[in-house]
Amino acid sequence: MAQIPYLFDNLYFLTTCSVAVTLLISFRLYPIIIYVVNRKGLMDDPDERSAHSNKVPTLGGMGLFIVFSLTIMLLGVLADLSRPELLELVSLLAATLLLLIMGVKDDLVLMSPKKKLVGQLLAASMMIFLSDVRITHFQGLLGIGELPYWVSVFFTFFVFVLVINAVNLIDGIDGLAGSIAILSSVTFGIFFLLNQQYLLSLVSFALIGSLIGFLYYNLSSTQKLFMGDSGSLLIGFLLAYQGVAFLGVNENIMASFKIPNAPILLLAILSYPLLDTLRVFSIRVRQKRSPFSADRNHIHHRLLDLGNAHEQATLIVSVCNILIIGLVFLMGDLNINVQLIISVLIGSSLYLAPFLKVFEKQVPYSPEKMKDNRVLDSESEMIIESDRPDPSAPKTSGVVQMENSTMDNEPPPLDLPVANRYISETKDFERQNSVFNRLVDFKKARTIDLKKAGRNMRKQS
């Protein structure tokens, strides 16, 4: 037993334990959260922007915080961290607790963007002023080298707020925010591991284990759970913290493993949330709307509109992110500004490819195909079927057919059944009008055909 504390001096054993402990706690804690949320009715109600149609338990971020914080507190004590590292750990826990409280309130009763911004600045200030976690050098990016203290402080504030909100914005489909966070933390964690950074390695791998446990339920079809704003704010803050610490460790003279042009790699790691946020904000400003107004203009929404499932869209984005990170590693010997241009061009091409016209879906309208696409409900199908001539009906003269057809030329009743089930699921009112007009056009076209047939038979007689 006396040898057990010495095992945690091995960083590889410590990180392995962090993943194992988080997974163990996750599989015991998340079912409890799902049960309590269901009993208390703390559900996420779908609206016109939602990518889901059923109520789903939220507050998964609370589980993420509990799993993550318990793991790093337990293993942080066993790892015998230094006093500066313990101070940084306490600052980190205090900042994440503040974001958790703010996120839970936003999930339950909503918060204004201004209040959320103030909370994010308070959380960032705990890391910047209490632990001196700052971006101090640009390594020649855009011709900028070392930053003055106050410029460094303000720019670090900007990075924290930007990354937190960028991750919050991409949390729109199942698994996406969690997958991007796992990919980023794996990259950061390997770097910290190679440089023997105990606290930072513990944070990265504890977050990886927490997210793996969460994704098991987030992607489940029977016990689904959403992270909510409480989870996305927490993840965004931890990714921002790892990114700033990554640049700081890379600038340290004592670092045994360094990344050439580390700022470009950081941009590659966080490329999807940053690019998607920049694109969405640009569209909203061009439309003279608030940048914080909600819509469905995100890249992942486009992937869903092209017919991909949530898991497929998440996989596509994750693969693109991996390709960009690998590209930056391969360009390590190039000038940092040349790397920036190449990575931005190739990254934008990969992420924005779904918006090319070649991927557009154009399905021609026909009543038969409408049933296959489940646009019409059973009542609307009966209308179309009733308009078709019955082959078993007795034949009548053209005059009788023409007289009967005049009844069809009457204006349709106001309570004509439409595709209500489709509308209730998607709230697509434009499609409702389209279905109604097409039904009326179908009746008119058939009336004209019957009149023409009646005139021809009269001439023949």
C-alpha positions as CSV (number, residue, x, y, z in Angstrom):
1,M,0.0,0.0,0.0
2,A,2.9,2.4,0.7
3,Q,3.9,2.1,-3.0
4,I,0.5,3.3,-4.3
5,P,1.2,7.1,-4.0
6,Y,4.4,6.6,-6.0
7,L,2.5,5.1,-8.9
8,F,0.8,8.5,-9.5
9,D,4.2,10.1,-10.0
10,N,4.2,8.3,-13.4
11,L,2.4,10.7,-15.7
12,Y,1.2,7.9,-18.1
13,F,-0.3,6.0,-15.2
14,L,-2.0,9.2,-13.9
15,T,-3.6,10.0,-17.2
16,T,-4.8,6.5,-17.7
17,C,-6.4,6.6,-14.3
18,S,-8.0,9.9,-15.1
19,V,-9.8,8.4,-18.2
20,A,-10.8,5.2,-16.3
21,V,-12.1,7.1,-13.3
22,T,-14.2,9.5,-15.4
23,L,-15.7,6.7,-17.4
24,L,-16.6,4.8,-14.2
25,I,-18.3,7.9,-12.6
26,S,-20.0,8.8,-15.9
27,F,-21.8,5.4,-16.3
28,R,-23.1,5.7,-12.7
29,L,-24.0,9.4,-12.7
30,Y,-25.6,10.1,-16.1
31,P,-28.5,7.6,-15.7
32,I,-29.3,9.3,-12.4
33,I,-29.3,12.8,-14.1
34,I,-31.6,11.4,-16.9
35,Y,-34.0,9.9,-14.3
36,V,-34.2,13.1,-12.2
37,V,-34.6,15.4,-15.3
38,N,-37.4,13.2,-16.6
39,R,-39.2,13.2,-13.2
40,K,-38.9,16.9,-12.8
41,G,-39.8,17.7,-16.5
42,L,-36.5,19.6,-17.1
43,M,-36.7,18.8,-20.8
44,D,-35.4,20.6,-23.9
45,D,-38.6,21.5,-26.0
46,P,-38.0,21.4,-29.8
47,D,-38.7,24.6,-31.7
48,E,-38.5,25.6,-35.4
49,R,-34.6,25.7,-35.2
50,S,-34.2,22.3,-33.4
51,A,-32.6,19.4,-35.1
52,H,-34.8,17.0,-33.0
53,S,-38.5,16.5,-32.8
54,N,-39.0,15.1,-29.3
55,K,-38.4,16.4,-25.8
56,V,-35.0,15.4,-24.5
57,P,-33.5,15.6,-21.0
58,T,-31.0,18.5,-20.7
59,L,-28.5,19.5,-18.0
60,G,-25.9,17.0,-19.2
61,G,-23.4,19.8,-18.5
62,M,-24.0,19.3,-14.8
63,G,-22.9,15.7,-15.1
64,L,-19.8,16.8,-17.1
65,F,-18.8,19.2,-14.3
66,I,-19.3,16.7,-11.5
67,V,-17.4,13.9,-13.3
68,F,-14.6,16.2,-14.4
69,S,-14.2,18.1,-11.1
70,L,-14.3,15.0,-8.9
71,T,-11.6,13.3,-11.0
72,I,-9.1,16.1,-11.1
73,M,-9.6,16.8,-7.4
74,L,-9.0,13.2,-6.4
75,L,-6.1,12.6,-8.8
76,G,-4.6,16.0,-8.2
77,V,-4.2,15.2,-4.5
78,L,-2.7,11.8,-5.3
79,A,-0.3,13.3,-7.9
80,D,1.2,15.6,-5.3
81,L,1.0,18.7,-7.4
82,S,3.1,21.7,-6.6
83,R,1.7,24.8,-4.9
84,P,1.4,26.9,-8.1
85,E,-0.3,24.0,-9.8
86,L,-2.8,23.6,-6.9
87,L,-3.5,27.3,-7.0
88,E,-4.2,27.0,-10.8
89,L,-6.4,23.9,-10.1
90,V,-8.5,25.8,-7.5
91,S,-8.8,28.8,-9.9
92,L,-9.9,26.4,-12.7
93,L,-12.6,24.7,-10.5
94,A,-13.9,28.1,-9.3
95,A,-14.2,29.4,-12.9
96,T,-15.9,26.3,-14.2
97,L,-18.3,26.3,-11.2
98,L,-19.3,29.9,-12.1
99,L,-19.9,28.9,-15.7
100,L,-21.9,25.9,-14.6
101,I,-24.3,28.0,-12.4
102,M,-24.7,30.4,-15.2
103,G,-25.3,27.7,-17.8
104,V,-27.9,25.9,-15.7
105,K,-29.8,29.1,-15.2
106,D,-29.7,29.7,-18.9
107,D,-31.0,26.2,-19.6
108,L,-33.9,26.6,-17.2
109,V,-35.0,30.2,-17.3
110,L,-32.8,31.8,-20.0
111,M,-30.2,34.6,-19.5
112,S,-29.5,37.7,-21.5
113,P,-26.3,37.7,-23.7
114,K,-24.9,40.6,-21.6
115,K,-25.2,38.7,-18.3
116,K,-23.6,35.6,-19.9
117,L,-20.7,37.8,-21.2
118,V,-20.1,39.2,-17.8
119,G,-20.0,35.7,-16.3
120,Q,-17.5,34.6,-19.0
121,L,-15.3,37.6,-18.3
122,L,-15.3,36.8,-14.6
123,A,-14.4,33.2,-15.2
124,A,-11.5,34.2,-17.5
125,S,-10.2,36.8,-15.1
126,M,-9.8,34.0,-12.4
127,M,-7.3,32.2,-14.7
128,I,-5.6,35.3,-16.1
129,F,-5.0,37.2,-12.8
130,L,-4.8,34.4,-10.2
131,S,-2.8,31.9,-12.3
132,D,-1.2,34.2,-14.9
133,V,-2.5,32.1,-17.8
134,R,-1.9,34.4,-20.8
135,I,-0.9,34.5,-24.4
136,T,2.4,36.4,-24.4
137,H,3.9,35.8,-27.9
138,F,2.6,35.5,-31.5
139,Q,5.8,33.9,-32.8
140,G,5.9,36.2,-35.8
141,L,2.3,35.7,-36.9
142,L,1.2,38.8,-38.9
143,G,4.6,40.2,-38.0
144,I,3.8,40.3,-34.3
145,G,6.2,39.0,-31.6
146,E,6.1,39.4,-27.8
147,L,3.0,41.3,-26.5
148,P,3.1,44.0,-23.8
149,Y,1.4,42.9,-20.5
150,W,-1.9,44.7,-20.9
151,V,-2.2,43.8,-24.6
152,S,-1.6,40.2,-23.6
153,V,-4.3,40.4,-20.9
154,F,-6.9,41.9,-23.2
155,F,-6.1,39.6,-26.0
156,T,-6.4,36.6,-23.7
157,F,-9.8,37.8,-22.5
158,F,-10.9,38.0,-26.2
159,V,-9.7,34.4,-26.9
160,F,-11.6,33.0,-23.9
161,V,-14.8,34.8,-24.8
162,L,-14.4,33.9,-28.5
163,V,-13.8,30.2,-27.9
164,I,-16.5,29.8,-25.2
165,N,-19.2,31.3,-27.5
166,A,-17.9,29.5,-30.6
167,V,-18.2,26.1,-28.9
168,N,-21.6,27.1,-27.6
169,L,-22.8,27.9,-31.1
170,I,-21.7,24.5,-32.6
171,D,-23.7,22.6,-30.0
172,G,-26.6,22.1,-32.5
173,I,-26.6,18.4,-33.3
174,D,-25.9,15.2,-31.4
175,G,-22.3,14.5,-30.7
176,L,-20.7,17.5,-32.6
177,A,-19.5,19.7,-29.7
178,G,-18.4,16.7,-27.7
179,S,-16.5,15.1,-30.6
180,I,-14.7,18.4,-31.5
181,A,-13.7,18.8,-27.8
182,I,-12.4,15.2,-27.6
183,L,-10.3,15.7,-30.8
184,S,-8.9,19.0,-29.4
185,S,-8.2,17.6,-26.0
186,V,-6.4,14.6,-27.4
187,T,-4.1,16.9,-29.4
188,F,-3.5,19.1,-26.4
189,G,-3.1,16.2,-24.0
190,I,-0.4,14.4,-26.1
191,F,1.6,17.7,-26.2
192,F,1.3,18.2,-22.4
193,L,2.2,14.5,-21.8
194,L,5.3,14.8,-23.9
195,N,6.3,17.9,-21.9
196,Q,5.6,16.3,-18.5
197,Q,2.9,18.8,-17.6
198,Y,1.0,17.0,-14.8
199,L,-1.9,19.4,-14.2
200,L,-2.5,20.2,-17.8
201,S,-2.3,16.5,-18.8
202,L,-4.7,15.6,-16.0
203,V,-7.2,18.3,-17.2
204,S,-7.0,17.1,-20.9
205,F,-7.5,13.4,-20.2
206,A,-10.1,13.9,-17.5
207,L,-12.1,16.0,-20.0
208,I,-11.7,13.3,-22.6
209,G,-13.0,10.6,-20.3
210,S,-15.9,12.8,-19.2
211,L,-16.9,13.5,-22.8
212,I,-16.7,9.9,-23.9
213,G,-19.1,9.0,-21.1
214,F,-21.4,11.8,-22.1
215,L,-21.4,10.9,-25.8
216,Y,-22.5,7.4,-24.9
217,Y,-25.8,8.9,-23.8
218,N,-25.9,11.8,-26.1
219,L,-25.9,9.4,-29.1
220,S,-28.2,6.9,-27.5
221,S,-31.6,6.3,-28.9
222,T,-33.2,5.2,-25.6
223,Q,-31.4,7.3,-22.9
224,K,-30.6,10.5,-24.8
225,L,-29.1,13.4,-22.9
226,F,-28.2,16.9,-24.0
227,M,-25.3,18.9,-22.5
228,G,-27.2,22.2,-22.7
229,D,-25.6,25.6,-22.3
230,S,-24.2,24.4,-19.0
231,G,-22.1,21.8,-20.8
232,S,-21.1,23.9,-23.9
233,L,-19.9,26.8,-21.8
234,L,-17.9,24.5,-19.6
235,I,-16.3,22.7,-22.6
236,G,-15.6,26.0,-24.4
237,F,-13.9,27.4,-21.3
238,L,-11.7,24.3,-20.8
239,L,-10.7,24.3,-24.5
240,A,-9.8,28.0,-24.3
241,Y,-7.7,27.3,-21.2
242,Q,-5.9,24.4,-22.8
243,G,-5.2,26.5,-25.9
244,V,-3.7,29.4,-24.0
245,A,-1.7,27.0,-21.8
246,F,-0.5,25.2,-25.0
247,L,1.0,28.4,-26.3
248,G,2.6,29.2,-22.9
249,V,4.2,25.8,-22.6
250,N,5.5,25.9,-26.1
251,E,7.2,29.2,-25.3
252,N,8.8,27.8,-22.2
253,I,12.6,27.4,-22.6
254,M,12.4,24.2,-20.5
255,A,9.9,22.5,-22.8
256,S,11.3,19.2,-24.2
257,F,8.9,19.0,-27.1
258,K,8.0,22.1,-29.1
259,I,5.7,22.7,-32.0
260,P,7.0,25.1,-34.8
261,N,4.4,27.8,-35.5
262,A,2.2,26.7,-32.6
263,P,-0.4,29.6,-33.1
264,I,-1.3,28.0,-36.5
265,L,-1.8,24.6,-34.9
266,L,-4.0,26.1,-32.3
267,L,-6.1,27.7,-35.1
268,A,-6.3,24.3,-36.9
269,I,-7.4,22.5,-33.7
270,L,-10.2,25.0,-33.1
271,S,-10.8,25.6,-36.8
272,Y,-14.4,24.4,-37.1
273,P,-16.0,26.4,-34.2
274,L,-14.0,29.5,-35.2
275,L,-14.9,29.4,-38.9
276,D,-18.5,28.5,-38.3
277,T,-18.9,31.4,-35.8
278,L,-17.2,33.9,-38.2
279,R,-19.5,32.7,-41.1
280,V,-22.7,32.9,-39.1
281,F,-21.9,36.2,-37.6
282,S,-21.1,37.7,-41.0
283,I,-24.4,36.5,-42.4
284,R,-26.4,37.9,-39.5
285,V,-24.7,41.3,-39.7
286,R,-25.2,41.4,-43.5
287,Q,-28.9,40.7,-42.9
288,K,-28.9,43.6,-40.3
289,R,-29.7,41.2,-37.4
290,S,-28.0,40.8,-34.1
291,P,-24.9,38.5,-34.3
292,F,-26.4,36.7,-31.3
293,S,-29.8,36.0,-32.9
294,A,-30.6,32.3,-33.4
295,D,-31.0,30.7,-36.9
296,R,-30.2,27.6,-38.8
297,N,-27.3,28.9,-41.0
298,H,-24.6,26.7,-39.4
299,I,-22.5,24.3,-41.4
300,H,-23.8,21.3,-39.5
301,H,-27.4,22.3,-40.2
302,R,-26.5,22.4,-43.9
303,L,-25.2,18.8,-43.6
304,L,-28.5,17.8,-42.1
305,D,-30.4,19.4,-44.9
306,L,-28.4,17.4,-47.4
307,G,-29.8,14.2,-45.8
308,N,-27.1,13.3,-43.4
309,A,-27.9,11.9,-39.9
310,H,-26.5,13.6,-36.8
311,E,-23.8,11.0,-36.5
312,Q,-22.8,11.3,-40.2
313,A,-22.6,15.1,-40.0
314,T,-20.5,14.9,-36.8
315,L,-18.2,12.4,-38.5
316,I,-17.8,14.6,-41.6
317,V,-16.9,17.7,-39.6
318,S,-14.5,15.7,-37.4
319,V,-12.7,14.1,-40.4
320,C,-12.2,17.6,-41.9
321,N,-10.8,18.9,-38.6
322,I,-8.3,16.0,-38.5
323,L,-7.2,16.7,-42.0
324,I,-6.5,20.3,-41.2
325,I,-4.5,19.4,-38.1
326,G,-2.5,16.9,-40.1
327,L,-1.9,19.5,-42.9
328,V,-0.5,22.0,-40.4
329,F,1.9,19.3,-39.0
330,L,3.1,18.6,-42.5
331,M,3.7,22.3,-43.2
332,G,5.9,22.8,-40.1
333,D,8.9,24.1,-42.0
334,L,7.1,26.8,-43.9
335,N,6.8,30.4,-42.9
336,I,4.1,31.0,-40.3
337,N,2.2,33.5,-42.5
338,V,2.3,31.1,-45.5
339,Q,1.0,28.4,-43.2
340,L,-1.8,30.7,-42.2
341,I,-2.9,31.4,-45.8
342,I,-2.7,27.8,-46.9
343,S,-4.6,26.4,-43.8
344,V,-7.3,29.1,-44.1
345,L,-7.9,28.4,-47.8
346,I,-7.9,24.6,-47.5
347,G,-9.9,24.6,-44.3
348,S,-12.5,26.9,-45.7
349,S,-12.8,24.8,-48.8
350,L,-13.4,21.6,-46.7
351,Y,-15.9,23.1,-44.3
352,L,-17.8,25.1,-46.9
353,A,-18.0,22.3,-49.5
354,P,-21.5,21.3,-48.5
355,F,-22.8,24.7,-49.8
356,L,-21.7,24.0,-53.4
357,K,-24.6,23.7,-55.8
358,V,-23.5,20.2,-56.8
359,F,-24.8,18.9,-53.5
360,E,-28.3,20.5,-54.0
361,K,-31.2,18.1,-53.9
362,Q,-33.9,18.8,-56.4
363,V,-36.9,16.3,-56.3
364,P,-39.6,16.9,-58.9
365,Y,-43.2,17.0,-57.6
366,S,-45.6,14.2,-58.4
367,P,-48.5,13.0,-56.2
368,E,-47.2,9.4,-56.3
369,K,-43.8,10.5,-55.0
370,M,-45.2,12.7,-52.4
371,K,-46.6,9.7,-50.6
372,D,-43.2,8.0,-50.7
373,N,-41.6,11.2,-49.2
374,R,-44.3,11.2,-46.5
375,V,-45.3,14.8,-47.2
376,L,-49.0,14.0,-47.4
377,D,-51.0,12.4,-44.6
378,S,-53.8,9.9,-45.0
379,E,-56.5,12.5,-45.5
380,S,-54.6,14.3,-48.3
381,E,-53.9,10.9,-50.0
382,M,-57.7,10.2,-50.0
383,I,-58.3,13.5,-51.8
384,I,-55.9,12.6,-54.6
385,E,-57.3,9.1,-54.8
386,S,-60.9,10.4,-55.0
387,D,-60.0,12.5,-58.1
388,R,-58.9,9.5,-60.1
389,P,-61.6,7.9,-62.3
390,D,-62.9,4.6,-61.0
391,P,-62.4,1.9,-63.7
392,S,-65.3,-0.2,-62.2
393,A,-67.8,2.7,-62.5
394,P,-70.5,2.6,-65.3
395,K,-69.7,4.6,-68.4
396,T,-71.7,7.7,-69.1
397,S,-72.1,10.1,-71.9
398,G,-69.9,13.0,-72.4
399,V,-72.7,15.4,-71.5
400,V,-73.2,13.7,-68.2
401,Q,-69.5,13.7,-67.5
402,M,-69.3,17.4,-68.4
403,E,-72.2,18.3,-66.1
404,N,-70.7,16.3,-63.3
405,S,-67.4,18.0,-63.8
406,T,-68.9,21.4,-63.2
407,M,-69.3,20.4,-59.6
408,D,-65.5,19.9,-59.4
409,N,-65.0,23.5,-60.6
410,E,-66.5,24.9,-57.4
411,P,-64.0,26.6,-55.1
412,P,-62.5,24.2,-52.6
413,P,-63.8,24.4,-49.0
414,L,-61.8,26.4,-46.5
415,D,-61.3,23.4,-44.3
416,L,-59.6,21.3,-47.0
417,P,-57.4,18.8,-45.2
418,V,-53.7,19.5,-45.6
419,A,-50.5,17.8,-44.5
420,N,-50.9,18.5,-40.8
421,R,-48.7,15.8,-39.6
422,Y,-45.8,17.0,-41.7
423,I,-46.4,20.6,-40.6
424,S,-46.6,19.7,-36.9
425,E,-43.3,17.9,-37.1
426,T,-41.3,20.5,-39.2
427,K,-43.4,23.7,-38.9
428,D,-42.7,24.3,-42.6
429,F,-45.6,26.6,-43.5
430,E,-44.3,27.3,-47.0
431,R,-44.5,23.6,-47.7
432,Q,-48.1,23.7,-46.4
433,N,-49.1,26.3,-48.9
434,S,-47.3,24.4,-51.7
435,V,-49.2,21.2,-50.9
436,F,-52.5,23.0,-50.8
437,N,-51.9,24.8,-54.1
438,R,-50.8,21.6,-55.8
439,L,-54.0,19.8,-54.7
440,V,-56.2,22.5,-56.1
441,D,-54.2,22.6,-59.4
442,F,-54.6,18.8,-59.7
443,K,-58.4,19.1,-59.4
444,K,-58.5,21.9,-62.0
445,A,-56.4,20.0,-64.5
446,R,-58.7,17.0,-64.2
447,T,-61.8,19.1,-64.7
448,I,-60.3,20.6,-67.9
449,D,-59.6,17.1,-69.2
450,L,-63.1,15.9,-68.5
451,K,-64.7,18.9,-70.3
452,K,-62.5,18.3,-73.4
453,A,-63.5,14.7,-73.5
454,G,-67.2,15.6,-73.2
455,R,-67.0,18.0,-76.1
456,N,-65.2,15.4,-78.3
457,M,-67.9,12.8,-77.6
458,R,-70.7,15.2,-78.4
459,K,-69.1,16.0,-81.8
460,Q,-68.8,12.3,-82.6
461,S,-72.4,11.7,-81.7
